[in-house]
Amino acid sequence: MQMIRNNAITGISLDPSETTMDRCDSCEYAKATRKPIGKVQDPPRREDSGDEVHSDLLRAKDEAFNAYKYYEAWANTQFDTKIKRLRSD
């Protein structure tokens, strides 16, 4: 509408009695504010690397325990930590 007033666009005439010309529902929806994402995690992050470990099971379930023992030894060697909780599918 401002471009028409500034004569940047010619050949268009607008009805001045139209009150919704300056408003666009899609634009107002896009500019609507949203609630910010909270900074508090639920549940809170664990303090140490071994507090909680997430894992997928292997192709063969009988390999899982040996893989866990290997990972536990690696974590103990590299990070000097014990695994406190293991979550897997």
PDB file as gemmi writes it, atoms N, CA and C in Angstrom:
CRYST1    1.000    1.000    1.000  90.00  90.00  90.00 P 1                      
ATOM      1  N   MET A   1       0.821  -1.176   0.000  1.00  0.00           N  
ATOM      2  CA  MET A   1       0.000   0.000   0.000  1.00  0.00           C  
ATOM      3  C   MET A   1       0.879   1.258   0.000  1.00  0.00           C  
ATOM      4  N   GLN A   2       1.990   1.186   0.715  1.00  0.00           N  
ATOM      5  CA  GLN A   2       2.884   2.344   0.771  1.00  0.00           C  
ATOM      6  C   GLN A   2       3.509   2.612  -0.599  1.00  0.00           C  
ATOM      7  N   MET A   3       3.744   1.540  -1.361  1.00  0.00           N  
ATOM      8  CA  MET A   3       4.317   1.716  -2.700  1.00  0.00           C  
ATOM      9  C   MET A   3       3.339   2.437  -3.612  1.00  0.00           C  
ATOM     10  N   ILE A   4       2.052   2.190  -3.430  1.00  0.00           N  
ATOM     11  CA  ILE A   4       1.046   2.887  -4.237  1.00  0.00           C  
ATOM     12  C   ILE A   4       0.996   4.360  -3.851  1.00  0.00           C  
ATOM     13  N   ARG A   5       1.077   4.640  -2.547  1.00  0.00           N  
ATOM     14  CA  ARG A   5       1.062   6.038  -2.079  1.00  0.00           C  
ATOM     15  C   ARG A   5       2.284   6.806  -2.582  1.00  0.00           C  
ATOM     16  N   ASN A   6       3.424   6.137  -2.674  1.00  0.00           N  
ATOM     17  CA  ASN A   6       4.652   6.790  -3.128  1.00  0.00           C  
ATOM     18  C   ASN A   6       4.784   6.799  -4.649  1.00  0.00           C  
ATOM     19  N   ASN A   7       3.743   6.373  -5.348  1.00  0.00           N  
ATOM     20  CA  ASN A   7       3.719   6.316  -6.812  1.00  0.00           C  
ATOM     21  C   ASN A   7       4.791   5.405  -7.385  1.00  0.00           C  
ATOM     22  N   ALA A   8       5.205   4.391  -6.627  1.00  0.00           N  
ATOM     23  CA  ALA A   8       6.151   3.409  -7.143  1.00  0.00           C  
ATOM     24  C   ALA A   8       5.432   2.413  -8.047  1.00  0.00           C  
ATOM     25  N   ILE A   9       4.133   2.242  -7.818  1.00  0.00           N  
ATOM     26  CA  ILE A   9       3.290   1.387  -8.648  1.00  0.00           C  
ATOM     27  C   ILE A   9       2.181   2.258  -9.215  1.00  0.00           C  
ATOM     28  N   THR A  10       1.969   2.164 -10.516  1.00  0.00           N  
ATOM     29  CA  THR A  10       0.908   2.970 -11.138  1.00  0.00           C  
ATOM     30  C   THR A  10      -0.127   2.046 -11.764  1.00  0.00           C  
ATOM     31  N   GLY A  11      -1.309   2.596 -11.999  1.00  0.00           N  
ATOM     32  CA  GLY A  11      -2.360   1.840 -12.657  1.00  0.00           C  
ATOM     33  C   GLY A  11      -3.261   1.086 -11.698  1.00  0.00           C  
ATOM     34  N   ILE A  12      -3.082   1.269 -10.398  1.00  0.00           N  
ATOM     35  CA  ILE A  12      -3.906   0.600  -9.401  1.00  0.00           C  
ATOM     36  C   ILE A  12      -4.608   1.661  -8.580  1.00  0.00           C  
ATOM     37  N   SER A  13      -5.881   1.461  -8.388  1.00  0.00           N  
ATOM     38  CA  SER A  13      -6.603   2.380  -7.509  1.00  0.00           C  
ATOM     39  C   SER A  13      -7.230   1.560  -6.386  1.00  0.00           C  
ATOM     40  N   LEU A  14      -7.084   2.051  -5.165  1.00  0.00           N  
ATOM     41  CA  LEU A  14      -7.608   1.358  -3.997  1.00  0.00           C  
ATOM     42  C   LEU A  14      -8.784   2.112  -3.418  1.00  0.00           C  
ATOM     43  N   ASP A  15      -9.686   1.380  -2.831  1.00  0.00           N  
ATOM     44  CA  ASP A  15     -10.848   1.964  -2.171  1.00  0.00           C  
ATOM     45  C   ASP A  15     -10.406   2.421  -0.775  1.00  0.00           C  
ATOM     46  N   PRO A  16     -10.395   3.712  -0.489  1.00  0.00           N  
ATOM     47  CA  PRO A  16      -9.928   4.188   0.814  1.00  0.00           C  
ATOM     48  C   PRO A  16     -10.849   3.793   1.967  1.00  0.00           C  
ATOM     49  N   SER A  17     -12.064   3.360   1.686  1.00  0.00           N  
ATOM     50  CA  SER A  17     -12.962   2.965   2.769  1.00  0.00           C  
ATOM     51  C   SER A  17     -12.673   1.549   3.273  1.00  0.00           C  
ATOM     52  N   GLU A  18     -11.858   0.823   2.572  1.00  0.00           N  
ATOM     53  CA  GLU A  18     -11.514  -0.547   2.994  1.00  0.00           C  
ATOM     54  C   GLU A  18     -10.551  -0.473   4.185  1.00  0.00           C  
ATOM     55  N   THR A  19     -10.992  -0.971   5.324  1.00  0.00           N  
ATOM     56  CA  THR A  19     -10.198  -0.829   6.556  1.00  0.00           C  
ATOM     57  C   THR A  19      -9.203  -1.958   6.750  1.00  0.00           C  
ATOM     58  N   THR A  20      -9.364  -3.062   6.077  1.00  0.00           N  
ATOM     59  CA  THR A  20      -8.459  -4.200   6.287  1.00  0.00           C  
ATOM     60  C   THR A  20      -7.302  -4.213   5.305  1.00  0.00           C  
ATOM     61  N   MET A  21      -7.123  -3.163   4.539  1.00  0.00           N  
ATOM     62  CA  MET A  21      -6.081  -3.145   3.534  1.00  0.00           C  
ATOM     63  C   MET A  21      -4.682  -3.186   4.156  1.00  0.00           C  
ATOM     64  N   ASP A  22      -4.496  -2.577   5.304  1.00  0.00           N  
ATOM     65  CA  ASP A  22      -3.173  -2.548   5.934  1.00  0.00           C  
ATOM     66  C   ASP A  22      -2.882  -3.815   6.744  1.00  0.00           C  
ATOM     67  N   ARG A  23      -3.870  -4.661   6.911  1.00  0.00           N  
ATOM     68  CA  ARG A  23      -3.721  -5.845   7.757  1.00  0.00           C  
ATOM     69  C   ARG A  23      -3.729  -7.111   6.918  1.00  0.00           C  
ATOM     70  N   CYS A  24      -2.837  -8.028   7.236  1.00  0.00           N  
ATOM     71  CA  CYS A  24      -2.780  -9.316   6.562  1.00  0.00           C  
ATOM     72  C   CYS A  24      -2.773 -10.390   7.648  1.00  0.00           C  
ATOM     73  N   ASP A  25      -3.774 -11.251   7.666  1.00  0.00           N  
ATOM     74  CA  ASP A  25      -3.865 -12.267   8.714  1.00  0.00           C  
ATOM     75  C   ASP A  25      -2.644 -13.186   8.722  1.00  0.00           C  
ATOM     76  N   SER A  26      -2.157 -13.559   7.552  1.00  0.00           N  
ATOM     77  CA  SER A  26      -0.986 -14.435   7.484  1.00  0.00           C  
ATOM     78  C   SER A  26       0.252 -13.762   8.061  1.00  0.00           C  
ATOM     79  N   CYS A  27       0.414 -12.470   7.766  1.00  0.00           N  
ATOM     80  CA  CYS A  27       1.572 -11.739   8.300  1.00  0.00           C  
ATOM     81  C   CYS A  27       1.482 -11.608   9.812  1.00  0.00           C  
ATOM     82  N   GLU A  28       0.296 -11.326  10.314  1.00  0.00           N  
ATOM     83  CA  GLU A  28       0.143 -11.207  11.762  1.00  0.00           C  
ATOM     84  C   GLU A  28       0.400 -12.535  12.454  1.00  0.00           C  
ATOM     85  N   TYR A  29      -0.036 -13.637  11.845  1.00  0.00           N  
ATOM     86  CA  TYR A  29       0.204 -14.959  12.427  1.00  0.00           C  
ATOM     87  C   TYR A  29       1.700 -15.270  12.438  1.00  0.00           C  
ATOM     88  N   ALA A  30       2.388 -14.923  11.365  1.00  0.00           N  
ATOM     89  CA  ALA A  30       3.823 -15.201  11.271  1.00  0.00           C  
ATOM     90  C   ALA A  30       4.624 -14.373  12.265  1.00  0.00           C  
ATOM     91  N   LYS A  31       4.140 -13.176  12.592  1.00  0.00           N  
ATOM     92  CA  LYS A  31       4.855 -12.308  13.517  1.00  0.00           C  
ATOM     93  C   LYS A  31       4.468 -12.549  14.968  1.00  0.00           C  
ATOM     94  N   ALA A  32       3.523 -13.444  15.197  1.00  0.00           N  
ATOM     95  CA  ALA A  32       3.060 -13.700  16.560  1.00  0.00           C  
ATOM     96  C   ALA A  32       4.217 -14.214  17.412  1.00  0.00           C  
ATOM     97  N   THR A  33       4.262 -13.776  18.636  1.00  0.00           N  
ATOM     98  CA  THR A  33       5.342 -14.208  19.516  1.00  0.00           C  
ATOM     99  C   THR A  33       5.016 -15.574  20.088  1.00  0.00           C  
ATOM    100  N   ARG A  34       6.042 -16.304  20.354  1.00  0.00           N  
ATOM    101  CA  ARG A  34       5.902 -17.636  20.939  1.00  0.00           C  
ATOM    102  C   ARG A  34       6.613 -17.653  22.279  1.00  0.00           C  
ATOM    103  N   LYS A  35       6.202 -18.556  23.127  1.00  0.00           N  
ATOM    104  CA  LYS A  35       6.854 -18.680  24.424  1.00  0.00           C  
ATOM    105  C   LYS A  35       8.274 -19.196  24.221  1.00  0.00           C  
ATOM    106  N   PRO A  36       9.227 -18.650  24.949  1.00  0.00           N  
ATOM    107  CA  PRO A  36      10.602 -19.144  24.813  1.00  0.00           C  
ATOM    108  C   PRO A  36      10.723 -20.548  25.396  1.00  0.00           C  
ATOM    109  N   ILE A  37      11.674 -21.282  24.864  1.00  0.00           N  
ATOM    110  CA  ILE A  37      11.944 -22.626  25.365  1.00  0.00           C  
ATOM    111  C   ILE A  37      12.683 -22.488  26.689  1.00  0.00           C  
ATOM    112  N   GLY A  38      12.207 -23.185  27.679  1.00  0.00           N  
ATOM    113  CA  GLY A  38      12.812 -23.103  29.002  1.00  0.00           C  
ATOM    114  C   GLY A  38      14.217 -23.663  29.046  1.00  0.00           C  
ATOM    115  N   LYS A  39      15.005 -23.158  29.947  1.00  0.00           N  
ATOM    116  CA  LYS A  39      16.389 -23.608  30.071  1.00  0.00           C  
ATOM    117  C   LYS A  39      16.543 -24.744  31.076  1.00  0.00           C  
ATOM    118  N   VAL A  40      15.482 -25.080  31.772  1.00  0.00           N  
ATOM    119  CA  VAL A  40      15.536 -26.155  32.753  1.00  0.00           C  
ATOM    120  C   VAL A  40      15.224 -27.463  32.051  1.00  0.00           C  
ATOM    121  N   GLN A  41      16.075 -28.443  32.227  1.00  0.00           N  
ATOM    122  CA  GLN A  41      15.848 -29.740  31.615  1.00  0.00           C  
ATOM    123  C   GLN A  41      15.119 -30.644  32.587  1.00  0.00           C  
ATOM    124  N   ASP A  42      14.257 -31.454  32.044  1.00  0.00           N  
ATOM    125  CA  ASP A  42      13.516 -32.399  32.872  1.00  0.00           C  
ATOM    126  C   ASP A  42      13.695 -33.778  32.288  1.00  0.00           C  
ATOM    127  N   PRO A  43      14.391 -34.672  32.862  1.00  0.00           N  
ATOM    128  CA  PRO A  43      15.160 -34.574  34.093  1.00  0.00           C  
ATOM    129  C   PRO A  43      16.462 -33.800  33.857  1.00  0.00           C  
ATOM    130  N   PRO A  44      17.066 -33.298  34.927  1.00  0.00           N  
ATOM    131  CA  PRO A  44      18.305 -32.524  34.768  1.00  0.00           C  
ATOM    132  C   PRO A  44      19.445 -33.385  34.227  1.00  0.00           C  
ATOM    133  N   ARG A  45      20.403 -32.723  33.596  1.00  0.00           N  
ATOM    134  CA  ARG A  45      21.571 -33.435  33.070  1.00  0.00           C  
ATOM    135  C   ARG A  45      22.349 -34.108  34.195  1.00  0.00           C  
ATOM    136  N   ARG A  46      22.990 -35.175  33.835  1.00  0.00           N  
ATOM    137  CA  ARG A  46      23.813 -35.899  34.811  1.00  0.00           C  
ATOM    138  C   ARG A  46      25.138 -35.165  34.979  1.00  0.00           C  
ATOM    139  N   GLU A  47      25.718 -35.296  36.134  1.00  0.00           N  
ATOM    140  CA  GLU A  47      26.965 -34.601  36.443  1.00  0.00           C  
ATOM    141  C   GLU A  47      28.179 -35.282  35.803  1.00  0.00           C  
ATOM    142  N   ASP A  48      28.290 -36.585  35.940  1.00  0.00           N  
ATOM    143  CA  ASP A  48      29.453 -37.311  35.437  1.00  0.00           C  
ATOM    144  C   ASP A  48      29.086 -38.102  34.191  1.00  0.00           C  
ATOM    145  N   SER A  49      30.096 -38.479  33.409  1.00  0.00           N  
ATOM    146  CA  SER A  49      29.840 -39.176  32.158  1.00  0.00           C  
ATOM    147  C   SER A  49      29.275 -40.577  32.370  1.00  0.00           C  
ATOM    148  N   GLY A  50      29.476 -41.190  33.503  1.00  0.00           N  
ATOM    149  CA  GLY A  50      28.983 -42.543  33.731  1.00  0.00           C  
ATOM    150  C   GLY A  50      27.690 -42.605  34.509  1.00  0.00           C  
ATOM    151  N   ASP A  51      27.119 -41.454  34.854  1.00  0.00           N  
ATOM    152  CA  ASP A  51      25.891 -41.467  35.649  1.00  0.00           C  
ATOM    153  C   ASP A  51      24.760 -42.188  34.932  1.00  0.00           C  
ATOM    154  N   GLU A  52      24.606 -41.939  33.641  1.00  0.00           N  
ATOM    155  CA  GLU A  52      23.549 -42.608  32.874  1.00  0.00           C  
ATOM    156  C   GLU A  52      24.037 -42.809  31.451  1.00  0.00           C  
ATOM    157  N   VAL A  53      23.991 -44.046  30.972  1.00  0.00           N  
ATOM    158  CA  VAL A  53      24.454 -44.401  29.638  1.00  0.00           C  
ATOM    159  C   VAL A  53      23.280 -44.983  28.873  1.00  0.00           C  
ATOM    160  N   HIS A  54      23.061 -44.494  27.647  1.00  0.00           N  
ATOM    161  CA  HIS A  54      21.995 -45.002  26.782  1.00  0.00           C  
ATOM    162  C   HIS A  54      22.614 -45.871  25.695  1.00  0.00           C  
ATOM    163  N   SER A  55      21.933 -46.981  25.377  1.00  0.00           N  
ATOM    164  CA  SER A  55      22.498 -47.926  24.432  1.00  0.00           C  
ATOM    165  C   SER A  55      21.397 -48.577  23.601  1.00  0.00           C  
ATOM    166  N   ASP A  56      21.756 -48.966  22.393  1.00  0.00           N  
ATOM    167  CA  ASP A  56      20.895 -49.817  21.567  1.00  0.00           C  
ATOM    168  C   ASP A  56      21.444 -51.234  21.655  1.00  0.00           C  
ATOM    169  N   LEU A  57      20.560 -52.207  21.601  1.00  0.00           N  
ATOM    170  CA  LEU A  57      21.024 -53.588  21.612  1.00  0.00           C  
ATOM    171  C   LEU A  57      21.661 -53.928  20.279  1.00  0.00           C  
ATOM    172  N   LEU A  58      22.534 -54.876  20.304  1.00  0.00           N  
ATOM    173  CA  LEU A  58      23.219 -55.308  19.085  1.00  0.00           C  
ATOM    174  C   LEU A  58      22.322 -56.233  18.279  1.00  0.00           C  
ATOM    175  N   ARG A  59      22.836 -56.618  17.107  1.00  0.00           N  
ATOM    176  CA  ARG A  59      22.068 -57.536  16.258  1.00  0.00           C  
ATOM    177  C   ARG A  59      21.761 -58.835  16.988  1.00  0.00           C  
ATOM    178  N   ALA A  60      22.764 -59.381  17.632  1.00  0.00           N  
ATOM    179  CA  ALA A  60      22.581 -60.618  18.402  1.00  0.00           C  
ATOM    180  C   ALA A  60      22.623 -60.249  19.883  1.00  0.00           C  
ATOM    181  N   LYS A  61      21.560 -60.585  20.578  1.00  0.00           N  
ATOM    182  CA  LYS A  61      21.460 -60.183  21.986  1.00  0.00           C  
ATOM    183  C   LYS A  61      22.508 -60.857  22.854  1.00  0.00           C  
ATOM    184  N   ASP A  62      23.029 -61.994  22.405  1.00  0.00           N  
ATOM    185  CA  ASP A  62      24.045 -62.659  23.213  1.00  0.00           C  
ATOM    186  C   ASP A  62      25.380 -61.914  23.190  1.00  0.00           C  
ATOM    187  N   GLU A  63      25.550 -60.956  22.282  1.00  0.00           N  
ATOM    188  CA  GLU A  63      26.765 -60.142  22.234  1.00  0.00           C  
ATOM    189  C   GLU A  63      26.689 -58.949  23.187  1.00  0.00           C  
ATOM    190  N   ALA A  64      25.510 -58.650  23.697  1.00  0.00           N  
ATOM    191  CA  ALA A  64      25.301 -57.422  24.461  1.00  0.00           C  
ATOM    192  C   ALA A  64      26.118 -57.387  25.744  1.00  0.00           C  
ATOM    193  N   PHE A  65      26.164 -58.459  26.491  1.00  0.00           N  
ATOM    194  CA  PHE A  65      26.865 -58.434  27.773  1.00  0.00           C  
ATOM    195  C   PHE A  65      28.370 -58.263  27.579  1.00  0.00           C  
ATOM    196  N   ASN A  66      28.934 -58.955  26.593  1.00  0.00           N  
ATOM    197  CA  ASN A  66      30.378 -58.788  26.328  1.00  0.00           C  
ATOM    198  C   ASN A  66      30.684 -57.367  25.860  1.00  0.00           C  
ATOM    199  N   ALA A  67      29.810 -56.790  25.052  1.00  0.00           N  
ATOM    200  CA  ALA A  67      30.013 -55.408  24.608  1.00  0.00           C  
ATOM    201  C   ALA A  67      29.920 -54.446  25.789  1.00  0.00           C  
ATOM    202  N   TYR A  68      28.994 -54.705  26.711  1.00  0.00           N  
ATOM    203  CA  TYR A  68      28.868 -53.856  27.899  1.00  0.00           C  
ATOM    204  C   TYR A  68      30.127 -53.942  28.752  1.00  0.00           C  
ATOM    205  N   LYS A  69      30.638 -55.135  28.955  1.00  0.00           N  
ATOM    206  CA  LYS A  69      31.857 -55.290  29.768  1.00  0.00           C  
ATOM    207  C   LYS A  69      33.023 -54.540  29.121  1.00  0.00           C  
ATOM    208  N   TYR A  70      33.135 -54.626  27.791  1.00  0.00           N  
ATOM    209  CA  TYR A  70      34.191 -53.920  27.079  1.00  0.00           C  
ATOM    210  C   TYR A  70      34.030 -52.409  27.252  1.00  0.00           C  
ATOM    211  N   TYR A  71      32.797 -51.902  27.090  1.00  0.00           N  
ATOM    212  CA  TYR A  71      32.539 -50.470  27.232  1.00  0.00           C  
ATOM    213  C   TYR A  71      32.789 -49.996  28.660  1.00  0.00           C  
ATOM    214  N   GLU A  72      32.395 -50.792  29.634  1.00  0.00           N  
ATOM    215  CA  GLU A  72      32.609 -50.425  31.038  1.00  0.00           C  
ATOM    216  C   GLU A  72      34.098 -50.316  31.352  1.00  0.00           C  
ATOM    217  N   ALA A  73      34.884 -51.259  30.842  1.00  0.00           N  
ATOM    218  CA  ALA A  73      36.333 -51.209  31.055  1.00  0.00           C  
ATOM    219  C   ALA A  73      36.929 -49.980  30.352  1.00  0.00           C  
ATOM    220  N   TRP A  74      36.463 -49.682  29.145  1.00  0.00           N  
ATOM    221  CA  TRP A  74      36.950 -48.515  28.409  1.00  0.00           C  
ATOM    222  C   TRP A  74      36.610 -47.219  29.148  1.00  0.00           C  
ATOM    223  N   ALA A  75      35.374 -47.101  29.649  1.00  0.00           N  
ATOM    224  CA  ALA A  75      34.966 -45.902  30.374  1.00  0.00           C  
ATOM    225  C   ALA A  75      35.778 -45.735  31.651  1.00  0.00           C  
ATOM    226  N   ASN A  76      36.052 -46.838  32.311  1.00  0.00           N  
ATOM    227  CA  ASN A  76      36.835 -46.788  33.545  1.00  0.00           C  
ATOM    228  C   ASN A  76      38.273 -46.359  33.241  1.00  0.00           C  
ATOM    229  N   THR A  77      38.837 -46.865  32.153  1.00  0.00           N  
ATOM    230  CA  THR A  77      40.207 -46.521  31.789  1.00  0.00           C  
ATOM    231  C   THR A  77      40.311 -45.070  31.304  1.00  0.00           C  
ATOM    232  N   GLN A  78      39.408 -44.647  30.423  1.00  0.00           N  
ATOM    233  CA  GLN A  78      39.508 -43.333  29.799  1.00  0.00           C  
ATOM    234  C   GLN A  78      39.047 -42.187  30.703  1.00  0.00           C  
ATOM    235  N   PHE A  79      37.968 -42.410  31.454  1.00  0.00           N  
ATOM    236  CA  PHE A  79      37.361 -41.331  32.230  1.00  0.00           C  
ATOM    237  C   PHE A  79      37.417 -41.555  33.730  1.00  0.00           C  
ATOM    238  N   ASP A  80      37.979 -42.688  34.152  1.00  0.00           N  
ATOM    239  CA  ASP A  80      38.056 -43.031  35.571  1.00  0.00           C  
ATOM    240  C   ASP A  80      36.677 -42.908  36.226  1.00  0.00           C  
ATOM    241  N   THR A  81      35.696 -43.541  35.605  1.00  0.00           N  
ATOM    242  CA  THR A  81      34.327 -43.450  36.098  1.00  0.00           C  
ATOM    243  C   THR A  81      33.666 -44.831  36.076  1.00  0.00           C  
ATOM    244  N   LYS A  82      32.679 -44.999  36.886  1.00  0.00           N  
ATOM    245  CA  LYS A  82      31.878 -46.225  36.929  1.00  0.00           C  
ATOM    246  C   LYS A  82      30.523 -45.917  36.311  1.00  0.00           C  
ATOM    247  N   ILE A  83      29.965 -46.876  35.607  1.00  0.00           N  
ATOM    248  CA  ILE A  83      28.627 -46.714  35.047  1.00  0.00           C  
ATOM    249  C   ILE A  83      27.610 -46.994  36.151  1.00  0.00           C  
ATOM    250  N   LYS A  84      26.769 -46.001  36.392  1.00  0.00           N  
ATOM    251  CA  LYS A  84      25.792 -46.126  37.475  1.00  0.00           C  
ATOM    252  C   LYS A  84      24.448 -46.610  36.971  1.00  0.00           C  
ATOM    253  N   ARG A  85      24.077 -46.231  35.740  1.00  0.00           N  
ATOM    254  CA  ARG A  85      22.782 -46.622  35.190  1.00  0.00           C  
ATOM    255  C   ARG A  85      22.936 -46.859  33.701  1.00  0.00           C  
ATOM    256  N   LEU A  86      22.397 -47.989  33.233  1.00  0.00           N  
ATOM    257  CA  LEU A  86      22.424 -48.329  31.809  1.00  0.00           C  
ATOM    258  C   LEU A  86      20.991 -48.424  31.317  1.00  0.00           C  
ATOM    259  N   ARG A  87      20.689 -47.699  30.262  1.00  0.00           N  
ATOM    260  CA  ARG A  87      19.359 -47.767  29.655  1.00  0.00           C  
ATOM    261  C   ARG A  87      19.524 -48.290  28.234  1.00  0.00           C  
ATOM    262  N   SER A  88      18.736 -49.285  27.892  1.00  0.00           N  
ATOM    263  CA  SER A  88      18.783 -49.825  26.535  1.00  0.00           C  
ATOM    264  C   SER A  88      17.388 -50.232  26.105  1.00  0.00           C  
ATOM    265  N   ASP A  89      17.239 -50.474  24.810  1.00  0.00           N  
ATOM    266  CA  ASP A  89      15.927 -50.865  24.295  1.00  0.00           C  
ATOM    267  C   ASP A  89      15.702 -52.348  24.417  1.00  0.00           C  
TER     268      ASP A  89                                                      
END                                                                             
